[in-house]
């Protein structure tokens, strides 16, 4: 994921990023697909080519993972909404029934 992140952040194509970083394009593709793991030196060089550090890339990935997590709202869930909504509508309906009917105006 870090290799793909660094290339994406650089704005370069795979071929161009590989040329700038001194990595064979096929090897860069294998890194991006997770078929081959780069060593720390190689990863640091790829990060530097993109203008980042490995630690900075990891922080970006952690932040993205946190943002993707499902956010939970405090309070009642959807399963509690049905009965509460039913009681509210019933109360409104009873109040409407108590209102006086409009009087017809003679023509």
C-alpha positions as CSV (number, residue, x, y, z in Angstrom):
1,X,0.0,0.0,0.0
2,X,2.8,2.4,0.8
3,X,4.4,2.0,-2.6
4,X,1.2,2.7,-4.4
5,X,0.5,5.7,-2.1
6,X,3.9,7.2,-2.8
7,X,3.5,6.8,-6.5
8,X,0.0,8.2,-6.5
9,X,1.1,11.2,-4.4
10,X,3.9,11.9,-6.8
11,X,1.4,12.2,-9.7
12,X,3.7,10.0,-11.9
13,X,2.8,7.0,-14.0
14,X,4.3,3.7,-12.9
15,X,6.9,3.9,-15.6
16,X,7.9,7.5,-14.8
17,X,8.0,6.8,-11.0
18,X,10.1,3.7,-11.6
19,X,12.5,5.7,-13.7
20,X,12.8,8.4,-11.1
21,X,13.3,6.0,-8.3
22,X,15.7,3.7,-10.1
23,X,13.4,0.6,-9.8
24,X,12.5,-1.6,-12.7
25,X,8.8,-0.9,-13.8
26,X,7.9,-4.6,-13.5
27,X,9.3,-4.7,-9.9
28,X,7.4,-1.5,-9.0
29,X,4.2,-3.1,-10.4
30,X,4.8,-6.2,-8.2
31,X,5.3,-3.9,-5.2
32,X,2.0,-2.2,-5.8
33,X,0.1,-5.4,-6.3
34,X,1.6,-6.8,-3.0
35,X,3.3,-9.7,-4.8
36,X,6.8,-8.6,-3.6
37,X,7.6,-6.6,-0.4
38,X,10.2,-3.9,-0.8
39,X,13.0,-3.7,1.8
40,X,13.2,-0.8,4.1
41,X,16.0,0.9,2.1
42,X,14.0,0.5,-1.1
43,X,10.8,1.8,0.6
44,X,12.7,4.8,1.9
45,X,14.0,5.5,-1.6
46,X,10.5,5.3,-3.1
47,X,9.2,7.6,-0.3
48,X,12.0,10.1,-1.0
49,X,11.2,10.1,-4.7
50,X,7.7,11.1,-3.9
51,X,8.9,13.7,-1.4
52,X,7.7,11.9,1.7
53,X,9.1,9.7,4.4
54,X,8.0,6.1,5.3
55,X,6.7,7.3,8.6
56,X,4.7,10.1,6.9
57,X,3.2,7.5,4.5
58,X,2.2,5.3,7.3
59,X,0.5,8.2,9.1
60,X,-1.4,8.9,5.9
61,X,-2.5,5.3,5.6
62,X,-3.5,5.2,9.3
63,X,-5.6,8.4,8.9
64,X,-7.3,7.0,5.8
65,X,-8.1,3.7,7.6
66,X,-9.6,5.7,10.5
67,X,-11.8,7.7,8.2
68,X,-13.1,4.6,6.5
69,X,-14.2,3.0,9.7
70,X,-17.9,3.1,10.2
71,X,-18.9,6.0,12.5
72,X,-21.4,5.2,15.2
73,X,-23.8,7.8,16.4
74,X,-24.6,8.0,20.1
75,X,-28.2,7.4,21.0
76,X,-30.9,5.0,19.9
77,X,-30.6,2.9,16.9
78,X,-32.9,2.4,13.9
79,X,-34.5,-0.6,15.7
80,X,-35.9,1.9,18.3
81,X,-37.2,4.3,15.7
82,X,-40.3,2.3,14.7
83,X,-42.1,2.1,18.1
84,X,-41.1,5.7,18.9
85,X,-42.4,7.0,15.6
86,X,-45.6,5.0,15.9
87,X,-46.3,6.5,19.4
88,X,-45.6,10.0,18.1
89,X,-47.9,9.6,15.1
90,X,-50.6,8.1,17.3
91,X,-50.4,11.1,19.6
92,X,-50.6,13.6,16.8
93,X,-53.6,11.8,15.3
94,X,-55.4,11.8,18.6
95,X,-54.8,15.6,18.9
96,X,-56.1,16.2,15.4
97,X,-59.3,14.3,16.2
98,X,-59.9,16.7,19.1
99,X,-59.7,19.8,17.0
100,X,-63.0,21.4,16.0
101,X,-64.1,21.0,12.5
102,X,-64.2,24.1,10.4
103,X,-67.7,25.6,10.1
104,X,-69.1,25.9,6.6
105,X,-69.7,29.4,5.6
106,X,-73.1,29.9,3.9
107,X,-72.8,30.9,0.2
